[in-house]
Amino acid sequence: MFKRLRLWIPPVLFIIFLVGTTGFAFLGGLSESASLTTKILYHAVLSICYLSLWATIAQAIQQLRPAPTQIFWQCIVGIITITVLIYLVYQIQGGFLDINVPAAPTVYIKSALLNTLFAAMSFIVIQLFSRLGRFRRTQRSERNWHLLLLFILITFVAVSPFHHHFNAESPPFAQPLIALLAAGTLGAIIFIFLNSIRLAWIVRLSFRQKMISIGLGVVLIAFTAGTFMIIFRPDLTLMFLSESSYPIDYLQFHSLPLFTAIILSMTYGFVYSLTSVLSLIFHLPTMGDFRRSADEMAAIQDLTVLVREVADSEKLHDWIVSTPVDAGSGKAAWLTINDLETGSLTPLIVASYKIEASTAEEACDLVALHQAATISQKLIYIQNTVTDRRTEQAKPNGILSLLVLPLVTSTEVLGTLFVSREITGAFEHDDLESIGLFASQATLVLENARLLEEKIEGERLASELSIAREVQQRLLPQTTPEFTHLTLAASSTPALEVGGDYYDWLDLGEGRLAFIVADVSGKGTSAAFYMAEMQGIFQAVTRIAPNPPDFLFHANQALGESLEKNVFVTAIYGVLDYHSGQLLMARAGHSPAVIVDVNGHANLLRSSGMGIGLDRSDIFTETLEVQQIQFSPGDLVVLYTDGVIESRNAAAEEFGYDRLMESIQSARFESAQGVHDTVRATVDEFMGSEKNYDDDLTLLVIKWHGIR
Amino acid sequence: MSNFSVAFRDSGSTTILTLRGELDAHTAPELESAIKKCRDEGKTQLIVNGHDLDYISSAGLGVFMAFIEDIRTLDGDIKICALQPKIYDVFDLLGFPRIYHIVDTEEEAITLFEQGIQPI
């Protein structure tokens, strides 16, 4: 409500002041006898009056679309409309102006109206063209624009004392005023030129738009030149009526400073139209292939670059932040990425361009902006960072306008792109469009890069694990030796790619076979390392200390030093004299061996003995018990790891000892391989279709056949 | 997914940790941090009540081993009580009863602490 009301203030002020000053002059307030103070006051009010007109027009133009061809159209429509109005005012009869005779009422009305119209026209022209000249604003373009206004103001002030109301022939300080006037005019002309060579908008146009712009530009050159004609030599145009004076007379009569401002503004309009048309002709590409807008060109180029860079995410991040800046859309840019691994909410700056990451962090509340952008899934445009509490520290760090672009795919938030400029309201409508387009591309490419990275990483890991698995499988016996007195069968299935289970055997000679089944606590990679160590110990120690207690003592000594505190190894180790059928066996915390005789009697050999790594003192040796068993032909011993016992079915029941012993008993007349296969099949069947091995699963069967 | 929990309860100078559910490789870190917390708070007379413990894997057993040295150096101990027979069997197979006090009731464990008896 208040904002709407405020929009009305400039036009209302303008009308009040215009009617007031005209009325005052009309009623003779500026006669010969009027005091100097009165005259100065009159001109001050008149100046404010036209400032209000300036503000009115500025407000109106703010509502219009700032696209280049649109601006040309707006300018032409404005000039035509006002020219028609000027023509109409000229139809008012009478009002010939003679400085030496008191002015008639018509003179006042005519000059007030003509001044309003010419001023409005020149203000429209200068303000509209300034929009083009300030397209993709930079600090320098803003400075040039403000200096142009300043020099116009200087001429405005310097010329004021020469108005006919004052002692125009010889005002006080005539010499310095003329010098100031000359300097102001020169400065204005220089900056008219400097502002007119700023034609950044041209490169954004398509071929068609350029053609249209050339046409409109030519019309504008004619119109602005025509306006000068109307002001200075209306007798050469259709405007002229014999009983009227030239517009220049009315303008100078009403306000000499305003007249200079009008002339300078129209000059800017003329020069800018001229440079625009010349530049447009120069920029016209000759080949049809170029009939694409720069945006499309840029987009295609972007994509090819992105495809190349996609493999290196660091390069990709750098590229994402540098592109909008190098393309001139921003002064600085930085990129934050969500840490997908930690799931942390704090966005991390992974790349910054033309700004230090720490500066960017200090300048704004990254978390708040990131969240706001990702929740809305739309870009946030902070036109003036001073007024936003999330960017309170931005101004001291050279950031006055800020774009926050969420990089979101349909399913997740990848990061946020920040693009900043050093002046307020710096991003134009089509900057937003092109940066927005770029952000969506960047999102796509970021996602692809991440997917690619995950795939590569996944494959690398998978291939390394499969190598590890191969290596580990090679640590287990590769072939089953043939013996006349016994048969052997074994297998081991890790729950993961690699595991902590181990089985092995070694023919010690003299009719003795050593064998072992061991289980490292835990599973996976760490267990696999200890399993490999166990293999080394077995192969080395069993040759020099084959006796079960000796072997396990050495194993405890060797492993105890390297095992982590919370890791232990259980093992069962035995030596079978296959000539005599005598078995020596000891258990170090391991699941008890199953002995099944030819008559079907099953026994769990639960001798005392603690796990390897539990105790490094004498307790281990003290508790270790050796069992001696005399086999009869057909007896068999089954060693396994707890993965067998703890296998679960769909109802979460454990396989357990009973099922194990039953399955061994049922196959007791078969060879070791047959028993082994039966047990494995029973376990598999028990677990059902989903064979999710929770734990590594190892089975070793030795059957003594006696002398065959 | 995780159906394991540790509850703390102070009884005089001892702290009782009541375990519930399945203690395996996934849930072991919970018990680990529980014992670590006790140790860091200076509570070293720990009783683990396993009445509601339904399963323990080798990784779960490893947790006890990880801390026992530390706790005993601080003149404390971890005593285990009220295990279900099936769970006790796992401890027993591994030889735990030789290095840990594993008793039937909390009271027995408290008494052992009061009498200042160490298992080894």
Chai-1 contact restraints between the chains, C-beta under 6 A:
chainA,res_idxA,chainB,res_idxB,connection_type,confidence,min_distance_angstrom,max_distance_angstrom,comment,restraint_id
A,S521,B,S58,contact,1.0,0.0,6.0,A-B,restraint_1
A,S521,B,G62,contact,1.0,0.0,6.0,A-B,restraint_2
A,G522,B,A59,contact,1.0,0.0,6.0,A-B,restraint_3
A,K565,B,M65,contact,1.0,0.0,6.0,A-B,restraint_4
A,K565,B,A66,contact,1.0,0.0,6.0,A-B,restraint_5
A,N566,B,G62,contact,1.0,0.0,6.0,A-B,restraint_6
A,N566,B,M65,contact,1.0,0.0,6.0,A-B,restraint_7
A,N566,B,A66,contact,1.0,0.0,6.0,A-B,restraint_8
A,V567,B,G62,contact,1.0,0.0,6.0,A-B,restraint_9
A,G589,B,L94,contact,1.0,0.0,6.0,A-B,restraint_10
A,G589,B,G95,contact,1.0,0.0,6.0,A-B,restraint_11
A,M610,B,G95,contact,1.0,0.0,6.0,A-B,restraint_12
A,M610,B,R98,contact,1.0,0.0,6.0,A-B,restraint_13
A,G611,B,L94,contact,1.0,0.0,6.0,A-B,restraint_14
A,G611,B,G95,contact,1.0,0.0,6.0,A-B,restraint_15
A,D615,B,I99,contact,1.0,0.0,6.0,A-B,restraint_16
A,I619,B,R98,contact,1.0,0.0,6.0,A-B,restraint_17
A,T623,B,R98,contact,1.0,0.0,6.0,A-B,restraint_18
